[in-house]
Amino acid sequence: MEPSASFYVIAFESTHAAMAANKALAAAGCAFAMIPTPREISAGCGMSLRFAAPSDAEAQVTAQGVSEAHSLAALYAKEYSGYRLIEKL
């Protein structure tokens, strides 16, 4: 049985970084959704990207592959009680 996917959020510090990451992921054919940044996450801009991955490690690989996010975003895991910070990108 395969593990179920968890949801992750990349929260951005700038709208420019969010839009550039959106464009890069769309061009790469990744499945994601642009969402308003959840209230539990404090970030400089109100835009985030939500995507699914089977593990934190695979989510980190995806997030680190978004060069537009480097030093302008943070990766969070969606959990029952809210969001857990995985790393600053």
Rosetta silent file (secondary structure, phi, psi, omega in degrees, C-alpha in Angstrom):
SEQUENCE: MEPSASFYVIAFESTHAAMAANKALAAAGCAFAMIPTPREISAGCGMSLRFAAPSDAEAQVTAQGVSEAHSLAALYAKEYSGYRLIEKL
SCORE:     score description
SCORE:     0.000 S_00000001
   1 L     0.000  129.490  179.767    0.000    0.000    0.000 S_00000001
   2 L   -77.687  144.879  176.377    1.420    3.405   -0.993 S_00000001
   3 L   -67.458  147.669  178.794    1.558    6.156    1.637 S_00000001
   4 L   -77.349  152.995 -179.148   -1.018    8.871    1.167 S_00000001
   5 L   -77.513  145.985  173.861    0.147   12.287    0.092 S_00000001
   6 E  -105.322  161.556  179.446    0.311   15.154    2.539 S_00000001
   7 E  -101.197  143.289 -177.920   -0.276   18.771    1.688 S_00000001
   8 E  -131.265  154.646 -179.944    2.427   21.422    1.806 S_00000001
   9 E  -130.481  131.412  169.528    2.447   25.195    1.445 S_00000001
  10 E  -102.381  113.441  179.507    5.209   27.458    0.188 S_00000001
  11 E   -99.040  132.187 -172.910    4.535   30.892    1.711 S_00000001
  12 E  -104.669  151.752  176.555    6.242   33.825   -0.003 S_00000001
  13 L   -88.027  -16.205  179.494    7.672   37.101    1.269 S_00000001
  14 L  -142.010  148.532  177.808    6.880   38.924   -1.980 S_00000001
  15 H   -64.009  -38.030  179.551    4.182   38.805   -4.622 S_00000001
  16 H   -58.554  -46.006  179.596    6.860   38.875   -7.328 S_00000001
  17 H   -64.038  -40.982  179.334    8.459   35.680   -5.957 S_00000001
  18 H   -62.606  -44.946 -179.077    5.057   33.966   -5.710 S_00000001
  19 H   -67.909  -39.058  178.343    4.143   34.812   -9.305 S_00000001
  20 H   -65.890  -41.126  177.810    7.579   33.749  -10.615 S_00000001
  21 H   -66.003  -39.800  176.696    7.349   30.430   -8.744 S_00000001
  22 H   -56.517  -48.027 -178.939    3.803   29.947  -10.068 S_00000001
  23 H   -64.597  -42.926 -178.504    5.059   30.396  -13.619 S_00000001
  24 H   -65.369  -43.452  179.784    8.065   28.084  -13.105 S_00000001
  25 H   -68.293  -37.199  177.844    5.982   25.268  -11.600 S_00000001
  26 H   -63.637  -42.157  179.452    3.339   25.573  -14.318 S_00000001
  27 H   -65.520  -30.706 -179.925    6.029   25.319  -17.015 S_00000001
  28 H   -83.074   -6.105  178.844    7.440   22.219  -15.282 S_00000001
  29 L    78.088   19.447  179.281    4.011   20.583  -15.264 S_00000001
  30 L   -76.536  146.060  176.987    3.785   20.329  -11.469 S_00000001
  31 L   -88.643  117.630 -179.157    0.365   19.990   -9.842 S_00000001
  32 L  -155.579  170.805  175.627   -0.168   22.890   -7.445 S_00000001
  33 E  -137.855  137.553  173.377   -2.675   25.577   -6.547 S_00000001
  34 E   -82.402  126.585 -178.302   -2.159   29.254   -5.808 S_00000001
  35 E  -132.865  160.155  170.476   -3.974   30.007   -2.533 S_00000001
  36 E   -65.954  143.864  178.882   -4.252   32.882   -0.075 S_00000001
  37 L   -62.272  127.635  179.584   -1.658   32.441    2.671 S_00000001
  38 L   -59.273  147.518 -178.188   -3.348   30.693    5.607 S_00000001
  39 L   -58.565  -30.926 -178.508   -3.889   32.855    8.701 S_00000001
  40 L   -69.502  -15.318 -178.564   -1.730   30.531   10.807 S_00000001
  41 L  -107.000  126.497  175.781    1.281   31.390    8.650 S_00000001
  42 L   -98.996  118.873  178.797    2.773   34.851    8.857 S_00000001
  43 L  -140.272  157.861 -175.623    4.422   35.825    5.586 S_00000001
  44 L   -66.069  -25.249 -177.823    5.099   39.143    3.917 S_00000001
  45 L  -122.520  161.389 -175.724    2.725   38.554    1.031 S_00000001
  46 L   -92.589   14.563 -177.058   -0.743   37.052    0.927 S_00000001
  47 E  -116.598  138.909  177.582    0.000   34.426   -1.748 S_00000001
  48 E  -139.290  162.242  174.082    1.127   30.832   -1.275 S_00000001
  49 E  -111.479  133.207  178.767    1.457   27.681   -3.366 S_00000001
  50 E  -113.420  133.769  178.688   -0.180   24.465   -2.147 S_00000001
  51 E  -149.121  165.687  179.410    0.944   21.057   -3.409 S_00000001
  52 E  -107.958  146.563  174.985    0.917   17.397   -2.400 S_00000001
  53 E  -152.426  152.075 -177.802    3.921   15.171   -1.717 S_00000001
  54 L   -73.820  -17.944 -178.101    4.302   11.755   -0.103 S_00000001
  55 L  -155.255  163.799  175.995    6.851   12.942    2.505 S_00000001
  56 H   -59.035  -40.695 -178.275    8.546   15.995    3.987 S_00000001
  57 H   -61.718  -43.261  179.161   11.760   15.044    2.174 S_00000001
  58 H   -70.551  -32.883  175.763   10.064   14.989   -1.222 S_00000001
  59 H   -65.463  -38.970  177.934    8.288   18.273   -0.457 S_00000001
  60 H   -63.643  -40.895  178.139   11.669   19.817    0.358 S_00000001
  61 H   -60.948  -45.509  178.553   13.088   18.632   -2.973 S_00000001
  62 H   -60.732  -49.642 -177.086   10.136   20.213   -4.798 S_00000001
  63 H   -64.625  -41.010 -179.802   10.395   23.477   -2.855 S_00000001
  64 H   -69.278  -20.978  176.631   14.168   23.729   -3.231 S_00000001
  65 L   -76.525   -9.073  178.388   13.754   23.247   -6.973 S_00000001
  66 L   -93.272   89.606 -174.790   11.831   26.520   -7.147 S_00000001
  67 H   -60.634  -26.418  179.676   14.761   28.901   -7.502 S_00000001
  68 H   -67.194  -15.805 -178.040   12.384   31.877   -7.357 S_00000001
  69 H   -92.654  -13.577 -175.021   11.636   30.966   -3.728 S_00000001
  70 L   -58.229  124.339 -178.795   15.225   30.971   -2.455 S_00000001
  71 L    64.013    9.572 -179.932   15.510   33.322    0.525 S_00000001
  72 L  -126.723   13.589 -175.287   11.987   34.626   -0.222 S_00000001
  73 E  -158.054  172.538  175.739    9.782   31.830    1.100 S_00000001
  74 E  -141.218  148.365 -179.707    9.216   29.115    3.679 S_00000001
  75 E  -103.410  130.371  179.411    7.892   25.559    3.380 S_00000001
  76 E  -125.314  149.220  172.772    5.133   24.375    5.715 S_00000001
  77 E  -103.488  136.407  176.377    3.385   21.035    6.205 S_00000001
  78 E   -81.391  123.950  177.973   -0.376   21.014    6.739 S_00000001
  79 E  -124.977  168.769 -178.137   -1.220   19.116    9.900 S_00000001
  80 L   -54.912  -40.820 -175.823   -4.414   18.479   11.801 S_00000001
  81 L   -89.205   -0.960 -178.815   -3.623   21.229   14.309 S_00000001
  82 E   145.375 -136.834 -178.174   -2.374   23.783   11.774 S_00000001
  83 E  -122.419  139.791  178.387    0.884   24.270    9.877 S_00000001
  84 E  -113.316  126.914  177.277    4.390   23.110   10.803 S_00000001
  85 E   -70.239  126.932  176.522    7.422   24.982    9.488 S_00000001
  86 E   -95.199  -50.633  177.841    9.751   22.610    7.686 S_00000001
  87 E  -165.522  153.868  168.729   12.373   25.078    6.475 S_00000001
  88 E   -83.141  134.089 -178.048   13.068   28.596    5.303 S_00000001
  89 L   -91.190    0.000    0.000   14.012   28.454    1.636 S_00000001
